[in-house]
Amino acid sequence: MFKHALLVSALIAVPALAQNTKYIPDNASSGSSCNLIPFGFGTTSTTWSNQRYQTMATLADLGNPTAPFEICNIGFISCGTGDQITHHDTIVVQMGQTTTSSLTSTFAANLVSNVQTVLKSTDFQWKSVGGQWSRLGLDRNYRVDPKLGNVVLDICVTGSKKVVGVTTGFYTGTRNRIYDYGWVASTGCPTTASGASSFALKWCVDIGAWSTSETGVGCQGLDLAFGGSAELGRSLTISTVGAPNTAGCTLVIGLQSSLPGLDLLGNGCRIYVNPILFVPGRTLTAPIPNDRNLICQQMFAQYYCIDASYTGVIATSDRGLIVPGLPQ
C-alpha cells in the first residue's frame, strides 16, 4: 500500500469535490501564438526578466459553481518540444476574486476580495514539457467562494529566464491580460500596468483533479521523474534520473517542504522535503488509494543518492509535488 498516502488519509479529511480540470480558454495548442509574459526569455534580459501580470478566470470558465471549492494547482502549456526549465530569482503568485468582468490598469484594484498568496519563493525553478500542460506547483490551495465572483491570477517575478529548452514562451488564448515589464527588481512589483491585450496565457485550474509537478534544482546530475498517475485508484511511479549505476538511492516522502531548500552539506545539494518515510531503491510504483479524503492534499518527494563520484558523497534531486485527486 502507499504508506504515506494512508497516513495522510488518516490525518486529514476534506469534502469530496465534483469538478476536475478547467482550461482557460481551452486546452488546444494548435493555432495559438506564444508569448514571454510573464515567465521571461531564454537569458537574463533587462526587458523580460522582471514582470507583473494578471489575468482572469470567470465563474463560467470554472463550470458555474455554486458552492465553495479549492483550486489545488494551476498549469500552463509551453511552446516548442522537449524538457524545459524556467528560473525566477523571485516569484510571488496571488489569487483573488472580483465581481467585475474586466481588469483595470491598477493591479490591486483587481484583487478585490479573498486575496491569498498561493506561491512565494526565491531561486525558484520549475519544469515543463513543450506542447504539454505542466503545473507550476503551489504552496497552498486556493479556496474560491462563488459569491465573491471571478478569480484573478496575479504573478510577479524577477530574474526570469528559460535555463533549459526553447525561449518562445507559453501558448496564449483570446483572454484579457494586463502587465508591466522591464522594471528594476529593487523597486518591487509595480502597482500599475503599462499594457493590456487579449493575449493572456492559456492556463488550467485543477479543481479536485490530480497533478504532479517538479520544482527546485537537482545537483550533480540527479533528478526525479514521475510516471503513471496520481489519480485515485491508479498507480504513480517515482524514479531517479541521472544517478550512476553504482549509486545507492533512497526516496524521501513528506507532508512538508520548503523552497528554495537548504544546502546543509555545502556542496550545492539542497534538501527540500521534511521526511516521514524513506523508501530504498531507484523506482517506486505505488497505488493511490481510492480515498476521496486525499483529494487536493499535498505530498512531496525527493531522492537522495550516495556514490563515491559525488562531491561530498551525496547528491539530491529536485523536488516532486504530488496532489492526488480525480481525473484531469
N, C-alpha and C positions, 0 to 999 in steps of 0.2 A: 504493500500500500504506500501511497505518497504520504510519508510520515509527517512532514512539516505542514502539509495541507490539512491533515486530520487535526493537527494541533490548532491551526487557525480556526478550523470549523468549531472546535470545542470552545475557543476563547471568544469568538466574535460572531454576532448574529446581525444580519441586516435584512430589510424587507426584500422579498422577491420582486424583480423588475420584469417588465414585459417587452421593453424596447431593446433593439440591438444597435448596430452602427448606422449612423446617418451621414450621408455625403453631401457636402455643400459646395456648389450646387448639384454636382453629380460625381460619379466615380470613374469617368472616362478620361483617358489621356489623349486619345486621338483628336486632332483638330484644335488642340489647345496650344496657347503660347507659353513661354517660360519667362520667369521674372526673378530678379535678385532680391527684391524686397519681401521680407525683412532679414533674410538669412545670409546675405553677403556674397562676395565674389570669390575667386579662387585664391587670391593672395590678399594680404593686408592692403587696404585701399582707403585713401582719405575720403572718398566718395561713399563707398558701400560698407565700410566696417562698422559704423555706428548708425543704428536705425531705430526708429519707433514706428509702430504700425498698429492699426486697428481694422477689424472687420466685424461682421455681424452674422449670427445665425438666427433666423426668425423662428418663432414657435412653429410655424408651418414647416420649416425645414426639419424641425425636430419631431414631427409627427403630431402636432397639435395636442400635446399632453395636457391633462387637467389636474394631475396630482404631482407633487414634488418628486424629483428624481435626481440621481447622481450621474455626472459625467466622469467616467473612470480614466479616460485618456483621450488625447487628440493626435491626429496624424496628418501628414502631407505626402504628396507624390512627387518624387524627384524626376527631373528631366534626365535624358541620357540613359545609359545602361551600366550595370555592374555596381560594385560596392562603392559607397561614398561616405565620407565623414566630414561633418561640419563642426567648426570650432567657434566658440564665443568666449572672449575674456570674461564677460559677464552676461547673464541672461535673467530677465525678470518677466514672467508671464502672469498676467492678471486676467480675471474674468469678472464681469459684472452684468447687470441687467438694466434694460430701459424699455419704456412703453412706446418710445418713438420708433419709426421705421427707417430713419436715416441718420447718418453720422455728421456731427458738426466738426469744425476745424479745431475745436478745443478738446484735447484728449479726455480731460477729467469730466467734461460735460456729458460725455457718452457713457461713462461709468456711473450711472445714477444711483443704483442700489445693489445690495448683496455683492459688494466688491471683495474679492478674495485673491490673494497671491497663491497661485497653484504650482509655480515653479520659480525658484530663485537659487542661482548658483554662480560661482566663479570658475574659471578654467573648465568650461563645460564642453564636452564633445558628444555628439550623437550620430548614430549610424543610420543610413538609409540605403535603399537599393533602387537604382534607376528604373522608372516605369512601374514601381510598386508602391503601395501605401505603407509608409513607415511611421511608427509612433514616436512622438517626442519624448514621452515619459514624464509624468507629473509627480510633484512631491506629495500632492494631496488631491483627493477627489473634489469636484465642484458640485455643490447641491443647488439645483435650479428650482425656483418657485415660479410656476407658470403665471401666477397672479402678478408678478413683477415685470413680465414682458420678455422681450427678446434678449438673447445672450450676446454680449460684446466680448471679443477676444482682443487683448492688448498685449503686444510683445515689444520689449525694449532690449536691445543688445548692443554690446560694444566689442571691438576687436574681432569681428566676424570674418571668417574665411573658410573656404572649402579646402581641407587639407588632403583629402583623397577623392578622386573622381572628377566629373565634369564641373564646369563653372557656370553653367547656364541657368542655374536656379531650380525652381519648382513650378509645376503646372498651375496655370491660372484659370479662373472661371469668370463669368459675367456677373460679378457681385462687387458691391462698393467697398472701397478701402480709403483710408486716409493715412498719411505717412509723412515722416521727416527723415532726412538722411544727410550725412556729411558734416554733422556737428562734432564738437570736441568732447571726448569722453569725460573729461574732468568737469565739464559744466553740468553733467547729469542729463537724464532723459528730458527732452523738450516738452513743453506744455502745449504747444500749438503746431498743428500740421502745416507743412509747406505745400503739400499736394494732395490731390484726390482723384480717383478714377474708378472705373468699373472693372479693374483687373486684379481683384483680390485673389490670393492663392486659393486653390481648391483645398478644402480641409475636411477631415472626418471627425466625428464625435462618437465615442464609444459610450453607449448608454446600456450598461449591463453586459456588453459584449467583451469577450476575452481579447487580450492583446499581450504581446511581448515587445520589449524594446531593449536596445543596448546603448549605454552611455558610459562616460568615463574613458580611461586610457589603459589598455593592456601594456605591460612592459616586457622587454626582451623577447619580442616576437610572439607573446602569448595572448590569445583572445578566446572568447567564449562564443558559442553558436547555438541557436535554437533550431529545432526541427519539430514537425508534428504540430500540435495544437494545445492551447490551454483551455479549450472548450470543455465544459463539464461533461464527464463521461468519456472523454477521449484521452489520448496519451501525448505527453510532451517529452521531447528529447533535449537534453542539455549536454554539450560536448566541448572538448578543448580543440583549439586550432593553433598550430604552430609550435607545439611542445616537442622537444627532442624525443626520440624513441626510448631513450634511457631515463627520461624523467618520470618521477613518481608524482601523480596528481591527485588532488582531493577537491571535491566540490563543496563549497560552503554555502549554506542556505540560512537566511534570516528573515525577520519581520521588520527590521530597521536597517537603515542605510544612511550614509552621508556623502555628499558631494561638496568639494572636489576630492574627498578621500584623504587618507593620512599616509605619508611616506615614513613609516615607523623605522624602516631599516636604512634609510638614507641612500638607497640605490635607485630611486625613481619609481619604485613599485608601490602602488597605492592600495590601501585596504579600504574597501567601500562598505562591506557588509558586517553588521553585528551578528555573529553566528549563533544559531541554536541547533544546527545539525551539520555534521561532517559526513560526506559520502566518498569513500576512496574510489579511485578509478577515473578514466578519461571520458566516460559516457554514462549518463543516467537516462533511462527511458522509464517514465513513471506515469501511471494512470492518474488523471484528475478525478477525484470523487464527484459523483453526480449529486452534489450537495449545494443547493441554492444559497446557503449561508456564505459560500465562498465568493459569490459574485461581487466584483469590484474591490476585493481585498488584495492589497499589495504584498508580494513576496519578492525577495531579492536573492540573486545567485552570483557567485564568483568562484573562479578556480585559483587554487594555489598549486604550483608545481615546483618540485625540488630537483635540481640537477647540478652536477659539478661545473657545467659550462656556464651557468648563470653567475653574473656579478652578485655577490652576496649569497649565492647558492639557491636563492628562492626567486620565483617570478610570480606575478599576479596578473589575472586577466582583467578586462573591462568588466563593468557591472551589468548584469541582466536583471530587468524588471519583469515580473510575471504577474499578470492580472487575470485570474480565472473568470470565466463568465459564459454567457450564451453565445450562439453562433454570431459571427460578424455579419 
